[in-house]
Amino acid sequence: MSQKEIYIDENENWDMVITPRKKWYDLQLKEVWHYRDLISLFVRRDFVSRYKQTILGPLWFLLQPLMTSLVFTVVFGNIAQLPTDGLPQMLFYMSGTVLWSYFSSCLSGTSTTFTSNAHLFGKVYFPRLVSPISIVISNLITLSIQLLFFLAFLLFFFLRGSDVKLTTWAAALPLLVLLMAGLGLGFGIIISSMTTKYRDLQYLVGFGVSLWMYGTPVIYPVSSIPEQWRWVANVNPITPIIETFRAGFLGAGDASWPRLAYSAGFMVVVLFVGAVIFNRVEKTFIDTV
């Protein structure tokens, strides 16, 4: 067929026309919203398949924070004797573990978006951001269950007379979850975009997340950090989120709106940079994965 014989009937009605992105800032978020049903399908798939054919099934949602908090209590609370600002050790470690687990799960899950879905991306079209967004939402279900488990422990210790109390900062919980989700998604899609060419990064993600946890007040309060090194914790965008959560539900923690604003600004920048890089890489990633 000659070039003159190739034409498009302008009068023909198409449900969708797929065109290449011409601008680096063209994120096409409306298109992602159009595929919200697919996001729901992916969320259900991830949630069901995660513990399919396991003996304990959904009980792992509760055992993970419980066992982690117990280990932290024995190692860091009893052996290393790290301070917990006078709070019950179990509650202190669980409060940090629940939020950090959500962040690390979002980051680790989204960081393999291209490599783990290459077989799907090469066969059918849909906005590639749908996949990492669905991971963040499916992890949100796990977080909700673990938060309820944490609140049950909180009630138990409160009835036993422990010095814990709810404050007005507890109302900021939806904002804290949003910040954690945004940071996990942003960092995850940046790493995912880079792993299409540099596969070494996928082996460093787990190691890097573990190191990051020790740089975050998950197993120790900010007040225990020497003054000359406290700036390291303050630079960390996760620190204000953990501290605000403890201030709201345990009554101890260095919470302030300016520090939360810093985390929010950091999240917006990371999300924007990640989305731009992600959209640029998705054009050619199939040739390198």
Backbone as numpy.savetxt, mean C-alpha at the origin, in Angstrom:
# Nx Ny Nz CAx CAy CAz Cx Cy Cz
-3.10 -5.31 -50.75 -3.95 -4.12 -50.75 -3.07 -2.88 -50.75
-3.31 -1.97 -51.63 -2.51 -0.76 -51.71 -2.88 0.20 -50.60
-2.02 1.20 -50.42 -2.26 2.14 -49.34 -3.54 2.94 -49.57
-3.90 3.16 -50.85 -5.10 3.93 -51.15 -6.36 3.16 -50.78
-6.27 1.84 -50.72 -7.45 1.02 -50.44 -7.73 0.87 -48.95
-6.80 1.36 -48.11 -6.97 1.28 -46.66 -7.69 2.54 -46.19
-8.85 2.39 -45.64 -9.60 3.55 -45.19 -10.44 3.18 -43.98
-10.94 4.23 -43.33 -11.82 4.05 -42.17 -13.13 4.76 -42.47
-14.19 4.05 -42.31 -15.51 4.62 -42.56 -15.87 5.54 -41.39
-15.87 6.84 -41.64 -16.14 7.80 -40.59 -17.58 7.75 -40.12
-18.47 7.19 -40.93 -19.87 7.12 -40.56 -20.20 5.90 -39.71
-19.23 4.99 -39.59 -19.46 3.79 -38.79 -19.36 4.11 -37.31
-20.29 3.59 -36.52 -20.34 3.87 -35.09 -19.53 2.83 -34.32
-18.54 3.31 -33.59 -17.69 2.44 -32.78 -18.00 2.67 -31.31
-18.00 1.58 -30.53 -18.18 1.71 -29.10 -16.94 2.31 -28.44
-15.77 2.00 -28.98 -14.52 2.48 -28.40 -13.47 2.60 -29.49
-12.68 3.65 -29.43 -11.56 3.84 -30.34 -10.30 3.96 -29.50
-9.36 3.04 -29.69 -8.11 3.03 -28.94 -7.07 3.83 -29.70
-6.58 4.88 -29.09 -5.56 5.73 -29.70 -4.35 5.81 -28.78
-3.15 6.01 -29.35 -1.96 6.11 -28.51 -1.94 7.42 -27.73
-1.32 7.38 -26.56 -1.18 8.60 -25.77 -0.12 9.48 -26.41
-0.47 10.74 -26.62 0.44 11.66 -27.28 1.14 12.59 -26.29
0.59 12.74 -25.11 1.15 13.65 -24.12 1.60 12.87 -22.90
2.73 13.30 -22.34 3.30 12.56 -21.22 2.43 12.63 -19.97
1.59 13.66 -19.87 0.74 13.79 -18.69 -0.67 13.27 -18.92
-0.89 12.57 -20.02 -2.21 12.03 -20.34 -2.41 10.73 -19.56
-3.00 10.84 -18.37 -3.17 9.68 -17.49 -4.44 8.90 -17.77
-5.40 9.52 -18.45 -6.66 8.88 -18.83 -7.35 8.22 -17.64
-7.54 9.01 -16.59 -8.18 8.48 -15.39 -9.66 8.17 -15.63
-10.29 8.90 -16.56 -11.69 8.61 -16.88 -11.83 7.21 -17.47
-10.83 6.80 -18.23 -10.86 5.46 -18.81 -10.73 4.40 -17.73
-9.91 4.67 -16.72 -9.79 3.74 -15.59 -11.14 3.60 -14.88
-11.84 4.72 -14.69 -13.15 4.68 -14.05 -14.16 3.90 -14.91
-14.01 3.98 -16.21 -14.91 3.26 -17.11 -14.75 1.75 -16.93
-13.57 1.31 -16.50 -13.30 -0.12 -16.31 -13.44 -0.51 -14.84
-14.26 0.18 -14.08 -14.41 -0.12 -12.66 -14.97 -1.52 -12.42
-15.78 -2.03 -13.36 -16.28 -3.40 -13.21 -15.15 -4.42 -13.29
-14.17 -4.13 -14.15 -13.01 -5.01 -14.24 -12.19 -4.96 -12.97
-12.10 -3.77 -12.37 -11.40 -3.65 -11.09 -12.07 -4.52 -10.03
-13.39 -4.48 -9.99 -14.13 -5.31 -9.04 -13.88 -6.80 -9.28
-13.79 -7.18 -10.54 -13.52 -8.58 -10.87 -12.13 -8.99 -10.41
-11.15 -8.12 -10.63 -9.78 -8.42 -10.19 -9.69 -8.48 -8.67
-10.41 -7.60 -7.98 -10.40 -7.60 -6.52 -10.93 -8.92 -6.00
-12.03 -9.37 -6.56 -12.61 -10.64 -6.14 -11.66 -11.80 -6.44
-11.02 -11.76 -7.61 -10.07 -12.81 -7.97 -8.90 -12.85 -6.99
-8.33 -11.69 -6.68 -7.18 -11.65 -5.78 -7.55 -12.12 -4.38
-8.73 -11.70 -3.91 -9.14 -12.04 -2.55 -9.42 -13.53 -2.42
-10.07 -14.11 -3.42 -10.44 -15.52 -3.37 -9.23 -16.41 -3.57
-8.36 -16.06 -4.52 -7.23 -16.92 -4.86 -6.11 -16.87 -3.84
-6.08 -15.82 -3.03 -4.95 -15.66 -2.09 -4.87 -16.82 -1.10
-6.02 -17.24 -0.56 -6.01 -18.31 0.43 -6.80 -19.52 -0.04
-6.93 -19.64 -1.35 -7.60 -20.82 -1.89 -6.72 -22.05 -1.68
-7.34 -23.16 -1.34 -6.65 -24.42 -1.09 -5.66 -24.32 0.07
-5.99 -23.50 1.06 -5.21 -23.44 2.30 -6.04 -24.05 3.43
-5.37 -24.54 4.44 -6.07 -25.21 5.54 -6.82 -24.20 6.41
-6.15 -23.11 6.75 -6.76 -22.13 7.65 -7.57 -21.07 6.92
-7.30 -20.88 5.63 -8.08 -19.94 4.83 -8.02 -18.52 5.37
-9.18 -17.84 5.52 -9.20 -16.45 5.98 -8.63 -16.23 7.38
-8.45 -17.30 8.14 -7.87 -17.13 9.48 -6.46 -16.55 9.42
-5.79 -16.70 8.26 -4.47 -16.11 8.10 -4.51 -14.60 8.24
-5.66 -13.98 7.91 -5.80 -12.54 8.09 -5.56 -12.14 9.54
-5.98 -13.01 10.47 -5.84 -12.71 11.89 -4.53 -13.23 12.46
-4.08 -14.37 11.95 -2.86 -14.97 12.49 -1.61 -14.15 12.15
-1.60 -13.52 10.98 -0.41 -12.77 10.57 -0.09 -11.63 11.53
-1.03 -10.71 11.81 -0.69 -9.64 12.78 -0.50 -10.16 14.19
-1.23 -11.22 14.56 -1.10 -11.76 15.90 0.28 -12.36 16.12
0.74 -13.22 15.21 2.04 -13.86 15.36 3.17 -12.85 15.25
3.03 -11.89 14.33 4.07 -10.86 14.19 4.19 -10.04 15.46
3.05 -9.65 16.04 3.06 -8.86 17.27 3.65 -9.66 18.43
3.35 -10.96 18.49 3.92 -11.80 19.55 5.44 -11.89 19.44
5.92 -12.06 18.21 7.38 -12.13 18.00 8.03 -10.81 18.37
7.43 -9.70 17.97 7.98 -8.39 18.32 7.98 -8.17 19.83
6.93 -8.66 20.49 6.84 -8.50 21.94 7.96 -9.25 22.64
8.23 -10.46 22.19 9.28 -11.27 22.81 10.66 -10.71 22.50
10.91 -10.43 21.20 12.26 -10.03 20.78 12.57 -8.59 21.17
11.72 -7.66 20.76 12.02 -6.25 20.97 11.52 -5.73 22.32
10.42 -6.31 22.82 9.89 -5.84 24.08 10.56 -6.45 25.29
10.75 -7.78 25.28 11.31 -8.46 26.45 12.82 -8.64 26.39
13.34 -9.01 25.21 14.79 -9.24 25.10 15.54 -7.93 24.90
15.18 -7.17 23.85 15.86 -5.91 23.59 15.38 -4.80 24.52
14.20 -4.96 25.12 13.62 -4.01 26.06 13.51 -2.60 25.48
12.97 -2.54 24.26 12.72 -1.23 23.66 11.49 -0.61 24.31
11.49 0.70 24.53 10.35 1.35 25.18 9.13 1.38 24.27
7.96 1.47 24.89 6.71 1.57 24.14 5.85 2.72 24.65
6.47 3.74 25.22 5.77 4.91 25.76 4.73 4.54 26.81
5.00 3.48 27.58 4.10 3.08 28.65 2.87 2.33 28.19
2.77 2.02 26.91 1.62 1.30 26.36 1.85 -0.20 26.48
0.77 -1.00 26.54 0.94 -2.46 26.49 1.70 -2.87 25.24
2.70 -3.70 25.41 3.57 -4.03 24.29 2.80 -4.66 23.13
1.88 -5.53 23.44 1.12 -6.22 22.38 0.34 -5.22 21.54
-0.32 -4.27 22.18 -1.08 -3.27 21.45 -0.17 -2.34 20.66
0.94 -1.97 21.26 1.87 -1.06 20.58 2.38 -1.67 19.28
2.83 -2.91 19.34 3.38 -3.55 18.15 2.30 -3.86 17.12
1.12 -4.25 17.59 0.04 -4.55 16.66 -0.42 -3.30 15.92
-0.43 -2.16 16.61 -0.86 -0.92 15.97 0.06 -0.55 14.82
1.34 -0.80 14.98 2.27 -0.52 13.88 2.24 -1.59 12.81
2.08 -2.84 13.24 2.11 -3.95 12.29 0.95 -3.93 11.32
-0.26 -3.61 11.80 -1.44 -3.65 10.95 -1.32 -2.65 9.81
-0.95 -1.41 10.11 -0.83 -0.41 9.06 0.36 -0.69 8.15
1.48 -1.08 8.73 2.66 -1.34 7.91 2.44 -2.53 6.98
1.73 -3.55 7.43 1.45 -4.71 6.58 0.64 -4.30 5.36
-0.29 -3.37 5.54 -1.08 -2.91 4.40 -0.19 -2.18 3.40
0.67 -1.30 3.88 1.57 -0.57 2.99 2.51 -1.51 2.26
3.14 -2.42 2.99 4.10 -3.32 2.36 3.43 -4.27 1.37
2.20 -4.71 1.66 1.48 -5.58 0.74 1.13 -4.85 -0.55
0.72 -3.59 -0.42 0.41 -2.79 -1.61 1.65 -2.56 -2.45
2.75 -2.21 -1.79 3.99 -1.94 -2.53 4.50 -3.21 -3.21
4.56 -4.30 -2.47 5.09 -5.54 -3.03 4.19 -6.08 -4.14
2.88 -5.99 -3.95 1.96 -6.51 -4.96 1.98 -5.71 -6.25
1.99 -4.39 -6.15 1.98 -3.55 -7.35 3.34 -3.49 -8.03
4.40 -3.82 -7.32 5.74 -3.74 -7.91 5.98 -4.82 -8.96
5.11 -5.81 -9.06 5.27 -6.88 -10.07 4.16 -6.83 -11.11
3.54 -5.66 -11.28 2.40 -5.55 -12.18 2.73 -6.01 -13.59
3.80 -5.52 -14.16 4.13 -5.84 -15.55 4.62 -7.28 -15.70
5.51 -7.71 -14.82 6.09 -9.03 -14.96 5.09 -10.15 -14.69
4.18 -9.95 -13.74 3.24 -11.01 -13.39 2.00 -11.01 -14.27
1.76 -9.94 -15.02 0.57 -9.87 -15.88 0.92 -9.74 -17.36
2.16 -10.06 -17.72 2.58 -9.92 -19.12 1.73 -10.78 -20.04
1.37 -11.98 -19.59 0.56 -12.88 -20.42 -0.82 -12.30 -20.69
-1.34 -11.53 -19.74 -2.66 -10.93 -19.90 -2.60 -9.63 -20.70
-1.59 -8.82 -20.41 -1.46 -7.53 -21.10 -1.21 -7.71 -22.60
-0.59 -8.82 -22.96 -0.27 -9.04 -24.37 -1.44 -9.55 -25.19
-2.56 -9.86 -24.55 -3.69 -10.46 -25.27 -4.91 -9.55 -25.37
-5.14 -8.72 -24.37 -6.37 -7.93 -24.35 -6.05 -6.52 -23.86
-6.83 -5.56 -24.35 -6.59 -4.18 -23.94 -7.49 -3.79 -22.78
-6.92 -3.12 -21.82 -7.63 -2.40 -20.77 -6.58 -1.49 -20.11
-6.99 -0.42 -19.46 -6.01 0.45 -18.81 -5.15 -0.33 -17.84
-3.84 -0.26 -18.01 -2.96 -1.09 -17.19 -2.98 -0.69 -15.72
-3.37 0.54 -15.42 -3.47 0.96 -14.03 -4.56 0.20 -13.27
-5.46 -0.44 -14.00 -6.52 -1.22 -13.36 -5.93 -2.31 -12.47
-4.86 -2.93 -12.93 -4.27 -4.05 -12.19 -3.69 -3.62 -10.83
-2.80 -2.62 -10.77 -2.29 -2.22 -9.44 -3.36 -1.63 -8.54
-4.33 -0.92 -9.11 -5.40 -0.36 -8.29 -6.21 -1.47 -7.64
-6.46 -2.54 -8.38 -7.23 -3.66 -7.82 -6.47 -4.33 -6.68
-5.15 -4.37 -6.76 -4.34 -4.96 -5.69 -4.47 -4.14 -4.41
-4.43 -2.81 -4.56 -4.57 -1.93 -3.40 -5.93 -2.10 -2.75
-6.98 -2.24 -3.55 -8.33 -2.38 -3.00 -8.52 -3.75 -2.34
-7.98 -4.80 -2.95 -8.11 -6.13 -2.34 -7.37 -6.21 -1.02
-6.23 -5.54 -0.92 -5.52 -5.48 0.36 -6.29 -4.67 1.39
-7.14 -3.76 0.92 -7.95 -2.97 1.83 -8.94 -3.86 2.59
-9.40 -4.92 1.95 -10.29 -5.86 2.63 -9.56 -6.54 3.79
-8.34 -6.95 3.52 -7.52 -7.56 4.57 -7.28 -6.59 5.71
-6.98 -5.33 5.36 -6.74 -4.32 6.39 -7.97 -4.12 7.26
-9.16 -4.12 6.66 -10.40 -3.92 7.42 -10.59 -5.02 8.45
-10.32 -6.26 8.05 -10.45 -7.39 8.98 -9.44 -7.28 10.12
-8.20 -6.91 9.78 -7.16 -6.80 10.80 -7.39 -5.61 11.72
-7.98 -4.55 11.21 -8.31 -3.41 12.08 -9.37 -3.80 13.10
-10.37 -4.56 12.67 -11.38 -5.04 13.61 -10.76 -5.94 14.67
-9.81 -6.76 14.26 -9.09 -7.63 15.20 -8.31 -6.78 16.20
-7.68 -5.72 15.72 -6.93 -4.82 16.59 -7.86 -4.12 17.59
-9.03 -3.69 17.12 -9.98 -3.03 18.01 -10.49 -3.98 19.08
-10.62 -5.25 18.75 -11.03 -6.24 19.75 -9.96 -6.36 20.84
-8.68 -6.38 20.45 -7.59 -6.42 21.42 -7.57 -5.14 22.25
-7.84 -4.01 21.58 -7.86 -2.73 22.28 -8.94 -2.73 23.37
-10.11 -3.23 23.04 -11.20 -3.30 24.02 -10.84 -4.23 25.18
-10.17 -5.33 24.87 -9.77 -6.27 25.91 -8.81 -5.60 26.90
-7.81 -4.91 26.40 -6.83 -4.27 27.28 -7.47 -3.10 28.03
-8.41 -2.41 27.39 -9.09 -1.30 28.07 -9.91 -1.80 29.25
-10.62 -2.92 29.05 -11.42 -3.48 30.14 -10.56 -4.01 31.27
-9.32 -4.34 30.96 -8.40 -4.80 32.00 -7.75 -3.64 32.75
-8.06 -2.41 32.33 -7.54 -1.25 33.04 -6.26 -0.67 32.49
-5.87 -1.05 31.28 -4.65 -0.51 30.69 -4.84 0.97 30.37
-3.74 1.70 30.39 -3.78 3.15 30.16 -3.82 3.44 28.66
-4.93 3.14 28.03 -5.14 3.44 26.62 -6.45 4.21 26.48
-6.54 5.06 25.50 -7.76 5.86 25.31 -7.88 6.31 23.87
-9.12 6.45 23.43 -9.40 6.99 22.11 -9.37 8.51 22.17
-8.82 9.12 21.12 -8.79 10.58 21.02 -9.44 10.99 19.69
-9.54 12.28 19.50 -10.16 12.78 18.27 -9.35 12.43 17.03
-8.09 12.09 17.19 -7.26 11.70 16.04 -7.74 10.40 15.41
-8.55 9.64 16.14 -9.07 8.39 15.57 -9.97 8.67 14.36
-10.57 9.85 14.31 -11.43 10.20 13.18 -10.64 10.37 11.89
-9.33 10.49 12.01 -8.48 10.65 10.82 -8.12 9.31 10.19
-8.69 8.20 10.67 -8.34 6.87 10.15 -8.55 6.75 8.64
-9.69 7.20 8.07 -9.84 7.10 6.60 -8.72 7.83 5.86
-8.30 8.97 6.37 -7.20 9.70 5.73 -5.90 8.92 5.82
-5.64 8.30 6.97 -4.42 7.52 7.15 -4.38 6.34 6.17
-5.51 5.67 6.02 -5.58 4.53 5.10 -5.36 5.01 3.66
-5.96 6.15 3.32 -5.78 6.71 1.98 -4.33 7.04 1.71
-3.65 7.62 2.69 -2.23 7.96 2.52 -1.39 6.70 2.35
-1.66 5.68 3.15 -0.92 4.42 3.03 -1.15 3.79 1.65
-2.40 3.80 1.20 -2.72 3.21 -0.10 -2.03 3.98 -1.23
-2.07 5.31 -1.16 -1.44 6.11 -2.20 0.07 5.94 -2.25
0.70 5.90 -1.09 2.16 5.72 -1.06 2.54 4.33 -1.56
1.80 3.31 -1.12 2.10 1.96 -1.59 1.91 1.81 -3.08
0.82 2.40 -3.61 0.57 2.34 -5.05 1.61 3.12 -5.83
1.94 4.32 -5.36 2.92 5.14 -6.07 4.29 4.51 -6.16
4.82 4.09 -5.02 6.14 3.45 -5.02 6.09 2.12 -5.79
4.98 1.40 -5.67 4.88 0.10 -6.34 4.92 0.22 -7.86
4.17 1.17 -8.43 4.15 1.28 -9.90 5.45 1.87 -10.42
6.15 2.67 -9.62 7.48 3.14 -10.04 8.44 1.96 -10.15
8.45 1.11 -9.12 9.33 -0.07 -9.15 8.92 -1.02 -10.26
7.61 -1.19 -10.45 7.12 -2.08 -11.51 7.58 -1.61 -12.88
7.56 -0.30 -13.10 8.00 0.25 -14.38 9.49 0.03 -14.60
10.27 0.10 -13.54 11.72 -0.05 -13.66 12.12 -1.52 -13.81
11.33 -2.44 -13.25 11.70 -3.85 -13.33 11.52 -4.44 -14.73
10.84 -3.72 -15.63 10.74 -4.23 -17.00 12.09 -4.29 -17.68
13.02 -3.43 -17.25 14.37 -3.43 -17.81 15.41 -3.93 -16.81
15.17 -3.67 -15.54 16.14 -4.04 -14.51 15.48 -5.06 -13.57
15.61 -6.32 -13.90 14.95 -7.38 -13.13 15.51 -7.52 -11.72
16.70 -7.00 -11.48 17.29 -7.11 -10.15 16.43 -6.45 -9.09
15.68 -5.43 -9.50 14.90 -4.67 -8.53 13.83 -5.53 -7.85
13.28 -6.50 -8.56 12.23 -7.31 -7.96 12.77 -8.18 -6.82
14.08 -8.46 -6.83 14.68 -9.22 -5.74 15.03 -8.31 -4.55
15.13 -7.02 -4.83 15.49 -6.08 -3.77 14.28 -5.50 -3.06
13.10 -5.71 -3.61 11.89 -5.10 -3.03 11.65 -5.61 -1.62
11.65 -6.93 -1.44 11.41 -7.49 -0.11 12.44 -7.04 0.90
13.71 -7.04 0.49 14.79 -6.60 1.37 14.65 -5.12 1.70
14.32 -4.32 0.68 14.18 -2.88 0.89 13.00 -2.54 1.80
11.90 -3.26 1.65 10.73 -3.02 2.50 11.05 -3.36 3.95
11.81 -4.43 4.16 12.19 -4.80 5.54 13.07 -3.73 6.18
14.03 -3.21 5.40 14.89 -2.14 5.93 14.07 -0.89 6.22
13.12 -0.59 5.34 12.28 0.58 5.53 11.46 0.47 6.81
11.02 -0.74 7.13 10.24 -0.92 8.35 11.05 -0.55 9.59
12.34 -0.92 9.58 13.17 -0.60 10.73 13.50 0.89 10.80
13.32 1.60 9.68 13.47 3.05 9.69 12.18 3.77 9.98
11.13 3.01 10.28 9.81 3.56 10.59 9.46 3.16 12.02
8.82 4.04 12.80 8.50 3.70 14.20 7.40 2.66 14.34
7.68 1.46 13.83 6.75 0.34 13.97 7.05 -0.42 15.24
8.32 -0.62 15.56 8.71 -1.39 16.73 9.28 -0.51 17.84
9.27 0.79 17.63 9.76 1.72 18.66 9.05 3.07 18.47
8.88 3.84 19.53 8.26 5.16 19.40 9.28 6.20 18.94
8.81 7.27 18.35 9.70 8.35 17.91 10.41 8.97 19.10
9.76 8.99 20.24 10.36 9.60 21.43 11.63 8.89 21.88
11.82 7.63 21.47 13.00 6.88 21.88 14.21 7.14 20.98
14.00 7.85 19.87 15.09 8.13 18.94 15.91 9.29 19.47
17.24 9.18 19.48 18.08 10.31 19.90 17.78 11.56 19.07
17.86 12.70 19.70 17.48 13.96 19.06 18.23 14.21 17.76
19.51 13.86 17.72 20.31 14.13 16.52 19.94 13.25 15.34
19.22 12.14 15.60 18.82 11.24 14.51 17.30 11.27 14.26
16.58 12.10 14.98 15.13 12.12 14.84 14.69 12.66 13.48
15.55 13.44 12.84 15.19 13.98 11.52 15.02 12.86 10.49
15.73 11.73 10.69 15.61 10.61 9.76 14.18 10.07 9.79
13.61 9.93 10.99 12.24 9.45 11.10 11.25 10.48 10.57
11.54 11.76 10.77 10.64 12.81 10.30 10.61 12.93 8.79
11.70 12.58 8.12 11.72 12.60 6.65 10.88 11.48 6.08
10.78 10.39 6.81 10.01 9.23 6.37 8.52 9.59 6.30
7.87 9.50 5.13 6.46 9.89 5.03 5.51 8.95 5.76
5.98 7.76 6.14 5.12 6.81 6.85 5.05 7.14 8.34
6.08 7.80 8.86 6.14 8.09 10.29 4.93 8.86 10.81
4.52 9.97 10.18 3.34 10.68 10.71 2.07 9.84 10.70
1.96 8.91 9.77 0.76 8.08 9.68 0.71 7.11 10.86
1.82 6.44 11.14 1.87 5.50 12.27 1.65 6.25 13.59
2.31 7.39 13.75 2.19 8.14 14.99 0.78 8.67 15.20
0.13 9.11 14.13 -1.25 9.61 14.24 -2.20 8.48 14.61
-1.98 7.30 14.04 -2.84 6.15 14.36 -2.72 5.81 15.84
-1.51 5.81 16.37 -1.33 5.50 17.79 -1.91 6.61 18.66
-1.79 7.85 18.21 -2.36 8.95 18.98 -3.88 8.85 19.04
-4.48 8.35 17.97 -5.93 8.27 17.92 -6.50 7.10 18.69
-5.83 5.94 18.64 -6.42 4.74 19.22 -5.75 4.29 20.53
-4.56 4.80 20.79 -3.88 4.42 22.02 -3.63 5.60 22.95
-3.79 6.81 22.42 -3.59 8.00 23.25 -2.15 8.38 23.43
-1.24 7.83 22.62 0.18 8.16 22.72 0.76 8.20 21.31
1.37 9.32 20.97 1.94 9.45 19.64 2.07 10.92 19.28
3.05 11.22 18.47 3.32 12.61 18.07 2.54 12.90 16.79
1.29 13.34 16.93 0.42 13.61 15.78 0.28 15.11 15.57
0.29 15.52 14.32 0.07 16.93 13.99 -0.37 17.03 12.54
-1.20 18.02 12.24 -1.69 18.20 10.88 -0.59 18.61 9.91
0.37 19.46 10.30 1.46 19.78 9.35 2.25 18.55 8.91
2.48 17.62 9.82 3.23 16.41 9.45 2.39 15.52 8.54
1.08 15.45 8.79 0.21 14.70 7.89 0.15 15.37 6.51
0.18 16.70 6.50 0.20 17.42 5.22 1.47 17.08 4.44
2.58 16.91 5.15 3.83 16.50 4.48 3.67 15.12 3.84
3.06 14.18 4.58 2.84 12.84 4.02 1.90 12.90 2.82
0.87 13.75 2.91 -0.07 13.87 1.80 0.60 14.45 0.56
1.42 15.50 0.76 2.15 16.07 -0.37 3.12 15.08 -0.99
3.79 14.32 -0.14 4.71 13.29 -0.62 3.96 12.25 -1.43
2.78 11.87 -0.96 1.98 10.86 -1.66 1.56 11.37 -3.03
1.10 12.63 -3.12 0.66 13.19 -4.40 1.79 13.19 -5.41
2.97 13.59 -4.97 4.13 13.64 -5.87 4.51 12.24 -6.35
4.56 11.29 -5.42 4.93 9.92 -5.77 3.91 9.29 -6.71
2.62 9.53 -6.44 1.57 8.99 -7.29 1.64 9.57 -8.70
1.84 10.87 -8.79 1.90 11.51 -10.11 3.10 11.02 -10.90
4.27 11.02 -10.27 5.48 10.54 -10.95 5.32 9.08 -11.35
4.77 8.27 -10.45 4.58 6.86 -10.75 3.63 6.64 -11.91
2.51 7.39 -11.94 1.53 7.22 -13.02 2.12 7.64 -14.36
2.90 8.71 -14.37 3.52 9.17 -15.63 4.50 8.13 -16.15
5.39 7.64 -15.26 6.37 6.62 -15.68 5.66 5.35 -16.11
4.65 4.96 -15.37 3.89 3.74 -15.66 3.27 3.81 -17.06
2.65 4.95 -17.38 1.99 5.10 -18.68 2.99 5.14 -19.83
4.18 5.66 -19.58 5.21 5.67 -20.62 5.76 4.27 -20.88
5.95 3.52 -19.80 6.55 2.19 -19.94 5.57 1.21 -20.56
4.27 1.36 -20.30 3.31 0.38 -20.78 3.23 0.33 -22.31
3.74 1.34 -23.00 3.72 1.35 -24.45 4.68 0.32 -25.04
5.79 0.10 -24.34 6.85 -0.74 -24.91 7.26 -1.90 -24.03
6.60 -2.07 -22.87 7.09 -3.05 -21.91 7.00 -4.48 -22.46
6.05 -4.74 -23.34 5.84 -6.10 -23.83 7.05 -6.58 -24.63
7.88 -5.66 -25.12 9.08 -6.03 -25.88 10.24 -6.37 -24.98
10.17 -5.99 -23.69 11.29 -6.21 -22.79 11.00 -7.23 -21.70
9.71 -7.45 -21.40 9.36 -8.39 -20.34 9.54 -9.83 -20.83
